[in-house]
């Protein structure tokens, strides 16, 4: 299982593959990379939330 930091790093890698919007219309691959990056960031957020909840219930 990946950590939140690893998921965010992978999302950043995918986003860096995509050229700026001014470079022209997005290809299907570029859209897919951005969608995957969004999903990875959402998963990282869920992991952060569950870790925070775990720490508060341990006290």
PyMOL Python script that loads the backbone (N, CA, C, O; Angstrom):
from pymol import cmd

cmd.read_pdbstr("""\
ATOM      1  N   UNK A   1       0.842  -1.184   0.000  1.00  0.00           N
ATOM      2  CA  UNK A   1       0.000   0.000   0.000  1.00  0.00           C
ATOM      3  C   UNK A   1       0.885   1.245   0.000  1.00  0.00           C
ATOM      4  O   UNK A   1       1.873   1.302   0.732  1.00  0.00           O
ATOM      5  N   UNK A   2       0.548   2.213  -0.793  1.00  0.00           N
ATOM      6  CA  UNK A   2       1.330   3.437  -0.910  1.00  0.00           C
ATOM      7  C   UNK A   2       0.942   4.440   0.167  1.00  0.00           C
ATOM      8  O   UNK A   2      -0.178   4.437   0.678  1.00  0.00           O
ATOM      9  N   UNK A   3       1.896   5.290   0.492  1.00  0.00           N
ATOM     10  CA  UNK A   3       1.605   6.355   1.443  1.00  0.00           C
ATOM     11  C   UNK A   3       0.998   7.537   0.693  1.00  0.00           C
ATOM     12  O   UNK A   3       1.048   7.600  -0.536  1.00  0.00           O
ATOM     13  N   UNK A   4       0.430   8.461   1.441  1.00  0.00           N
ATOM     14  CA  UNK A   4      -0.169   9.650   0.825  1.00  0.00           C
ATOM     15  C   UNK A   4       0.879  10.437   0.059  1.00  0.00           C
ATOM     16  O   UNK A   4       0.600  10.949  -1.025  1.00  0.00           O
ATOM     17  N   UNK A   5       2.079  10.538   0.608  1.00  0.00           N
ATOM     18  CA  UNK A   5       3.153  11.284  -0.070  1.00  0.00           C
ATOM     19  C   UNK A   5       3.537  10.614  -1.392  1.00  0.00           C
ATOM     20  O   UNK A   5       3.781  11.298  -2.387  1.00  0.00           O
ATOM     21  N   UNK A   6       3.590   9.284  -1.404  1.00  0.00           N
ATOM     22  CA  UNK A   6       3.911   8.565  -2.642  1.00  0.00           C
ATOM     23  C   UNK A   6       2.829   8.768  -3.694  1.00  0.00           C
ATOM     24  O   UNK A   6       3.130   8.950  -4.874  1.00  0.00           O
ATOM     25  N   UNK A   7       1.573   8.737  -3.268  1.00  0.00           N
ATOM     26  CA  UNK A   7       0.467   8.948  -4.202  1.00  0.00           C
ATOM     27  C   UNK A   7       0.518  10.352  -4.797  1.00  0.00           C
ATOM     28  O   UNK A   7       0.291  10.537  -5.993  1.00  0.00           O
ATOM     29  N   UNK A   8       0.816  11.339  -3.952  1.00  0.00           N
ATOM     30  CA  UNK A   8       0.902  12.721  -4.450  1.00  0.00           C
ATOM     31  C   UNK A   8       2.092  12.905  -5.399  1.00  0.00           C
ATOM     32  O   UNK A   8       2.004  13.650  -6.374  1.00  0.00           O
ATOM     33  N   UNK A   9       3.198  12.226  -5.109  1.00  0.00           N
ATOM     34  CA  UNK A   9       4.360  12.293  -5.990  1.00  0.00           C
ATOM     35  C   UNK A   9       4.032  11.689  -7.356  1.00  0.00           C
ATOM     36  O   UNK A   9       4.417  12.238  -8.389  1.00  0.00           O
ATOM     37  N   UNK A  10       3.324  10.564  -7.358  1.00  0.00           N
ATOM     38  CA  UNK A  10       2.909   9.931  -8.620  1.00  0.00           C
ATOM     39  C   UNK A  10       1.951  10.837  -9.387  1.00  0.00           C
ATOM     40  O   UNK A  10       2.032  10.932 -10.612  1.00  0.00           O
ATOM     41  N   UNK A  11       1.047  11.499  -8.676  1.00  0.00           N
ATOM     42  CA  UNK A  11       0.117  12.430  -9.320  1.00  0.00           C
ATOM     43  C   UNK A  11       0.886  13.576  -9.969  1.00  0.00           C
ATOM     44  O   UNK A  11       0.569  13.982 -11.087  1.00  0.00           O
ATOM     45  N   UNK A  12       1.882  14.092  -9.283  1.00  0.00           N
ATOM     46  CA  UNK A  12       2.689  15.185  -9.830  1.00  0.00           C
ATOM     47  C   UNK A  12       3.439  14.731 -11.083  1.00  0.00           C
ATOM     48  O   UNK A  12       3.554  15.488 -12.046  1.00  0.00           O
ATOM     49  N   UNK A  13       3.950  13.494 -11.072  1.00  0.00           N
ATOM     50  CA  UNK A  13       4.631  12.957 -12.255  1.00  0.00           C
ATOM     51  C   UNK A  13       3.695  12.919 -13.453  1.00  0.00           C
ATOM     52  O   UNK A  13       4.070  13.304 -14.560  1.00  0.00           O
ATOM     53  N   UNK A  14       2.475  12.452 -13.222  1.00  0.00           N
ATOM     54  CA  UNK A  14       1.496  12.391 -14.311  1.00  0.00           C
ATOM     55  C   UNK A  14       1.148  13.780 -14.821  1.00  0.00           C
ATOM     56  O   UNK A  14       1.054  13.997 -16.029  1.00  0.00           O
ATOM     57  N   UNK A  15       0.956  14.724 -13.900  1.00  0.00           N
ATOM     58  CA  UNK A  15       0.619  16.092 -14.307  1.00  0.00           C
ATOM     59  C   UNK A  15       1.752  16.744 -15.091  1.00  0.00           C
ATOM     60  O   UNK A  15       1.510  17.549 -15.990  1.00  0.00           O
ATOM     61  N   UNK A  16       2.989  16.391 -14.748  1.00  0.00           N
ATOM     62  CA  UNK A  16       4.136  16.970 -15.452  1.00  0.00           C
ATOM     63  C   UNK A  16       4.273  16.448 -16.874  1.00  0.00           C
ATOM     64  O   UNK A  16       4.963  17.062 -17.689  1.00  0.00           O
ATOM     65  N   UNK A  17       3.636  15.334 -17.188  1.00  0.00           N
ATOM     66  CA  UNK A  17       3.650  14.803 -18.559  1.00  0.00           C
ATOM     67  C   UNK A  17       2.808  15.658 -19.503  1.00  0.00           C
ATOM     68  O   UNK A  17       3.018  15.647 -20.716  1.00  0.00           O
ATOM     69  N   UNK A  18       1.868  16.387 -18.947  1.00  0.00           N
ATOM     70  CA  UNK A  18       0.894  17.119 -19.750  1.00  0.00           C
ATOM     71  C   UNK A  18       1.426  18.530 -20.047  1.00  0.00           C
ATOM     72  O   UNK A  18       1.775  19.275 -19.132  1.00  0.00           O
ATOM     73  N   UNK A  19       1.482  18.883 -21.337  1.00  0.00           N
ATOM     74  CA  UNK A  19       1.931  20.234 -21.674  1.00  0.00           C
ATOM     75  C   UNK A  19       0.906  21.281 -21.243  1.00  0.00           C
ATOM     76  O   UNK A  19      -0.249  20.946 -20.980  1.00  0.00           O
ATOM     77  N   UNK A  20       1.323  22.548 -21.167  1.00  0.00           N
ATOM     78  CA  UNK A  20       0.390  23.608 -20.772  1.00  0.00           C
ATOM     79  C   UNK A  20      -0.810  23.693 -21.732  1.00  0.00           C
ATOM     80  O   UNK A  20      -0.738  23.259 -22.881  1.00  0.00           O
ATOM     81  N   UNK A  21      -1.885  24.252 -21.236  1.00  0.00           N
ATOM     82  CA  UNK A  21      -3.107  24.387 -22.036  1.00  0.00           C
ATOM     83  C   UNK A  21      -2.834  25.190 -23.313  1.00  0.00           C
ATOM     84  O   UNK A  21      -3.455  24.945 -24.347  1.00  0.00           O
ATOM     85  N   UNK A  22      -1.924  26.128 -23.238  1.00  0.00           N
ATOM     86  CA  UNK A  22      -1.624  26.972 -24.402  1.00  0.00           C
ATOM     87  C   UNK A  22      -0.960  26.183 -25.534  1.00  0.00           C
ATOM     88  O   UNK A  22      -0.806  26.703 -26.639  1.00  0.00           O
ATOM     89  N   UNK A  23      -0.565  24.927 -25.268  1.00  0.00           N
ATOM     90  CA  UNK A  23       0.074  24.104 -26.284  1.00  0.00           C
ATOM     91  C   UNK A  23      -0.935  23.495 -27.259  1.00  0.00           C
ATOM     92  O   UNK A  23      -0.555  22.902 -28.269  1.00  0.00           O
ATOM     93  N   UNK A  24      -2.208  23.647 -26.952  1.00  0.00           N
ATOM     94  CA  UNK A  24      -3.230  23.117 -27.855  1.00  0.00           C
ATOM     95  C   UNK A  24      -4.171  22.180 -27.133  1.00  0.00           C
ATOM     96  O   UNK A  24      -4.075  21.991 -25.921  1.00  0.00           O
ATOM     97  N   UNK A  25      -5.087  21.593 -27.897  1.00  0.00           N
ATOM     98  CA  UNK A  25      -6.083  20.700 -27.290  1.00  0.00           C
ATOM     99  C   UNK A  25      -5.421  19.479 -26.642  1.00  0.00           C
ATOM    100  O   UNK A  25      -4.371  19.013 -27.084  1.00  0.00           O
ATOM    101  N   UNK A  26      -6.054  18.982 -25.600  1.00  0.00           N
ATOM    102  CA  UNK A  26      -5.550  17.803 -24.892  1.00  0.00           C
ATOM    103  C   UNK A  26      -5.800  16.537 -25.724  1.00  0.00           C
ATOM    104  O   UNK A  26      -6.831  16.397 -26.383  1.00  0.00           O
ATOM    105  N   UNK A  27      -4.839  15.637 -25.672  1.00  0.00           N
ATOM    106  CA  UNK A  27      -5.041  14.326 -26.294  1.00  0.00           C
ATOM    107  C   UNK A  27      -5.787  13.437 -25.298  1.00  0.00           C
ATOM    108  O   UNK A  27      -5.943  13.792 -24.130  1.00  0.00           O
ATOM    109  N   UNK A  28      -6.237  12.293 -25.771  1.00  0.00           N
ATOM    110  CA  UNK A  28      -6.910  11.342 -24.877  1.00  0.00           C
ATOM    111  C   UNK A  28      -5.970  10.891 -23.769  1.00  0.00           C
ATOM    112  O   UNK A  28      -6.387  10.767 -22.618  1.00  0.00           O
ATOM    113  N   UNK A  29      -4.708  10.644 -24.100  1.00  0.00           N
ATOM    114  CA  UNK A  29      -3.733  10.236 -23.085  1.00  0.00           C
ATOM    115  C   UNK A  29      -3.549  11.316 -22.034  1.00  0.00           C
ATOM    116  O   UNK A  29      -3.504  11.018 -20.840  1.00  0.00           O
ATOM    117  N   UNK A  30      -3.442  12.557 -22.460  1.00  0.00           N
ATOM    118  CA  UNK A  30      -3.252  13.658 -21.513  1.00  0.00           C
ATOM    119  C   UNK A  30      -4.447  13.786 -20.574  1.00  0.00           C
ATOM    120  O   UNK A  30      -4.277  14.005 -19.375  1.00  0.00           O
ATOM    121  N   UNK A  31      -5.645  13.651 -21.115  1.00  0.00           N
ATOM    122  CA  UNK A  31      -6.841  13.694 -20.267  1.00  0.00           C
ATOM    123  C   UNK A  31      -6.835  12.533 -19.273  1.00  0.00           C
ATOM    124  O   UNK A  31      -7.192  12.700 -18.107  1.00  0.00           O
ATOM    125  N   UNK A  32      -6.430  11.364 -19.745  1.00  0.00           N
ATOM    126  CA  UNK A  32      -6.378  10.186 -18.877  1.00  0.00           C
ATOM    127  C   UNK A  32      -5.362  10.414 -17.750  1.00  0.00           C
ATOM    128  O   UNK A  32      -5.638  10.077 -16.598  1.00  0.00           O
ATOM    129  N   UNK A  33      -4.199  10.979 -18.065  1.00  0.00           N
ATOM    130  CA  UNK A  33      -3.181  11.238 -17.036  1.00  0.00           C
ATOM    131  C   UNK A  33      -3.709  12.204 -15.983  1.00  0.00           C
ATOM    132  O   UNK A  33      -3.487  12.014 -14.788  1.00  0.00           O
ATOM    133  N   UNK A  34      -4.411  13.242 -16.434  1.00  0.00           N
ATOM    134  CA  UNK A  34      -4.950  14.220 -15.486  1.00  0.00           C
ATOM    135  C   UNK A  34      -6.048  13.602 -14.614  1.00  0.00           C
ATOM    136  O   UNK A  34      -6.130  13.890 -13.420  1.00  0.00           O
ATOM    137  N   UNK A  35      -6.884  12.758 -15.208  1.00  0.00           N
ATOM    138  CA  UNK A  35      -7.919  12.079 -14.431  1.00  0.00           C
ATOM    139  C   UNK A  35      -7.297  11.137 -13.403  1.00  0.00           C
ATOM    140  O   UNK A  35      -7.760  11.061 -12.265  1.00  0.00           O
ATOM    141  N   UNK A  36      -6.250  10.423 -13.805  1.00  0.00           N
ATOM    142  CA  UNK A  36      -5.563   9.507 -12.884  1.00  0.00           C
ATOM    143  C   UNK A  36      -4.905  10.304 -11.756  1.00  0.00           C
ATOM    144  O   UNK A  36      -4.950   9.892 -10.597  1.00  0.00           O
ATOM    145  N   UNK A  37      -4.296  11.443 -12.091  1.00  0.00           N
ATOM    146  CA  UNK A  37      -3.666  12.291 -11.073  1.00  0.00           C
ATOM    147  C   UNK A  37      -4.703  12.774 -10.063  1.00  0.00           C
ATOM    148  O   UNK A  37      -4.436  12.799  -8.862  1.00  0.00           O
ATOM    149  N   UNK A  38      -5.872  13.154 -10.542  1.00  0.00           N
ATOM    150  CA  UNK A  38      -6.948  13.592  -9.654  1.00  0.00           C
ATOM    151  C   UNK A  38      -7.382  12.458  -8.729  1.00  0.00           C
ATOM    152  O   UNK A  38      -7.606  12.673  -7.538  1.00  0.00           O
ATOM    153  N   UNK A  39      -7.498  11.256  -9.278  1.00  0.00           N
ATOM    154  CA  UNK A  39      -7.884  10.102  -8.477  1.00  0.00           C
ATOM    155  C   UNK A  39      -6.814   9.774  -7.432  1.00  0.00           C
ATOM    156  O   UNK A  39      -7.142   9.428  -6.297  1.00  0.00           O
ATOM    157  N   UNK A  40      -5.544   9.883  -7.811  1.00  0.00           N
ATOM    158  CA  UNK A  40      -4.463   9.612  -6.858  1.00  0.00           C
ATOM    159  C   UNK A  40      -4.468  10.630  -5.721  1.00  0.00           C
ATOM    160  O   UNK A  40      -4.262  10.270  -4.562  1.00  0.00           O
ATOM    161  N   UNK A  41      -4.700  11.894  -6.049  1.00  0.00           N
ATOM    162  CA  UNK A  41      -4.753  12.931  -5.006  1.00  0.00           C
ATOM    163  C   UNK A  41      -5.944  12.693  -4.062  1.00  0.00           C
ATOM    164  O   UNK A  41      -5.831  12.898  -2.853  1.00  0.00           O
ATOM    165  N   UNK A  42      -7.071  12.263  -4.613  1.00  0.00           N
ATOM    166  CA  UNK A  42      -8.241  11.972  -3.782  1.00  0.00           C
ATOM    167  C   UNK A  42      -7.941  10.799  -2.846  1.00  0.00           C
ATOM    168  O   UNK A  42      -8.322  10.821  -1.676  1.00  0.00           O
ATOM    169  N   UNK A  43      -7.263   9.786  -3.359  1.00  0.00           N
ATOM    170  CA  UNK A  43      -6.888   8.644  -2.522  1.00  0.00           C
ATOM    171  C   UNK A  43      -5.914   9.072  -1.429  1.00  0.00           C
ATOM    172  O   UNK A  43      -6.015   8.608  -0.293  1.00  0.00           O
ATOM    173  N   UNK A  44      -4.979   9.948  -1.761  1.00  0.00           N
ATOM    174  CA  UNK A  44      -4.033  10.461  -0.758  1.00  0.00           C
ATOM    175  C   UNK A  44      -4.776  11.231   0.329  1.00  0.00           C
ATOM    176  O   UNK A  44      -4.451  11.115   1.511  1.00  0.00           O
ATOM    177  N   UNK A  45      -5.767  12.013  -0.068  1.00  0.00           N
ATOM    178  CA  UNK A  45      -6.571  12.754   0.910  1.00  0.00           C
ATOM    179  C   UNK A  45      -7.321  11.798   1.832  1.00  0.00           C
ATOM    180  O   UNK A  45      -7.399  12.028   3.038  1.00  0.00           O
ATOM    181  N   UNK A  46      -7.878  10.717   1.261  1.00  0.00           N
ATOM    182  CA  UNK A  46      -8.585   9.727   2.072  1.00  0.00           C
ATOM    183  C   UNK A  46      -7.634   9.052   3.059  1.00  0.00           C
ATOM    184  O   UNK A  46      -7.997   8.812   4.210  1.00  0.00           O
ATOM    185  N   UNK A  47      -6.424   8.749   2.611  1.00  0.00           N
ATOM    186  CA  UNK A  47      -5.438   8.149   3.519  1.00  0.00           C
ATOM    187  C   UNK A  47      -5.097   9.105   4.652  1.00  0.00           C
ATOM    188  O   UNK A  47      -5.013   8.694   5.809  1.00  0.00           O
ATOM    189  N   UNK A  48      -4.899  10.383   4.326  1.00  0.00           N
ATOM    190  CA  UNK A  48      -4.616  11.384   5.361  1.00  0.00           C
ATOM    191  C   UNK A  48      -5.743  11.462   6.376  1.00  0.00           C
ATOM    192  O   UNK A  48      -5.501  11.516   7.581  1.00  0.00           O
ATOM    193  N   UNK A  49      -6.982  11.467   5.881  1.00  0.00           N
ATOM    194  CA  UNK A  49      -8.139  11.550   6.772  1.00  0.00           C
ATOM    195  C   UNK A  49      -8.230  10.323   7.675  1.00  0.00           C
ATOM    196  O   UNK A  49      -8.527  10.445   8.863  1.00  0.00           O
ATOM    197  N   UNK A  50      -7.974   9.140   7.112  1.00  0.00           N
ATOM    198  CA  UNK A  50      -8.068   7.925   7.924  1.00  0.00           C
ATOM    199  C   UNK A  50      -6.937   7.877   8.950  1.00  0.00           C
ATOM    200  O   UNK A  50      -7.145   7.409  10.069  1.00  0.00           O
ATOM    201  N   UNK A  51      -5.750   8.349   8.590  1.00  0.00           N
ATOM    202  CA  UNK A  51      -4.642   8.391   9.547  1.00  0.00           C
ATOM    203  C   UNK A  51      -4.947   9.367  10.682  1.00  0.00           C
ATOM    204  O   UNK A  51      -4.645   9.095  11.844  1.00  0.00           O
ATOM    205  N   UNK A  52      -5.540  10.489  10.336  1.00  0.00           N
ATOM    206  CA  UNK A  52      -5.907  11.494  11.354  1.00  0.00           C
ATOM    207  C   UNK A  52      -6.975  10.900  12.275  1.00  0.00           C
ATOM    208  O   UNK A  52      -6.900  11.059  13.493  1.00  0.00           O
ATOM    209  N   UNK A  53      -7.950  10.229  11.709  1.00  0.00           N
ATOM    210  CA  UNK A  53      -9.007   9.617  12.516  1.00  0.00           C
ATOM    211  C   UNK A  53      -8.430   8.525  13.407  1.00  0.00           C
ATOM    212  O   UNK A  53      -8.835   8.385  14.561  1.00  0.00           O
ATOM    213  N   UNK A  54      -7.489   7.753  12.880  1.00  0.00           N
ATOM    214  CA  UNK A  54      -6.861   6.696  13.684  1.00  0.00           C
ATOM    215  C   UNK A  54      -6.118   7.290  14.876  1.00  0.00           C
ATOM    216  O   UNK A  54      -6.181   6.753  15.982  1.00  0.00           O
ATOM    217  N   UNK A  55      -5.416   8.395  14.651  1.00  0.00           N
ATOM    218  CA  UNK A  55      -4.654   9.017  15.732  1.00  0.00           C
ATOM    219  C   UNK A  55      -5.572   9.594  16.812  1.00  0.00           C
ATOM    220  O   UNK A  55      -5.235   9.550  17.995  1.00  0.00           O
ATOM    221  N   UNK A  56      -6.714  10.127  16.419  1.00  0.00           N
ATOM    222  CA  UNK A  56      -7.614  10.696  17.410  1.00  0.00           C
ATOM    223  C   UNK A  56      -8.330   9.612  18.216  1.00  0.00           C
ATOM    224  O   UNK A  56      -8.653   9.827  19.384  1.00  0.00           O
ATOM    225  N   UNK A  57      -8.579   8.470  17.617  1.00  0.00           N
ATOM    226  CA  UNK A  57      -9.251   7.398  18.348  1.00  0.00           C
ATOM    227  C   UNK A  57      -8.287   6.610  19.235  1.00  0.00           C
ATOM    228  O   UNK A  57      -8.725   5.905  20.144  1.00  0.00           O
ATOM    229  N   UNK A  58      -6.987   6.722  18.984  1.00  0.00           N
ATOM    230  CA  UNK A  58      -6.003   5.991  19.789  1.00  0.00           C
ATOM    231  C   UNK A  58      -5.818   6.624  21.170  1.00  0.00           C
ATOM    232  O   UNK A  58      -5.360   5.944  22.088  1.00  0.00           O
ATOM    233  N   UNK A  59      -6.153   7.881  21.342  1.00  0.00           N
ATOM    234  CA  UNK A  59      -5.911   8.576  22.605  1.00  0.00           C
ATOM    235  C   UNK A  59      -6.817   8.118  23.705  1.00  0.00           C
ATOM    236  O   UNK A  59      -6.727   8.617  24.826  1.00  0.00           O
TER     237      UNK A  59
END
""", "prot")
cmd.dss("prot")
cmd.show_as("cartoon", "prot")
cmd.util.cbc("prot")
cmd.orient("prot")
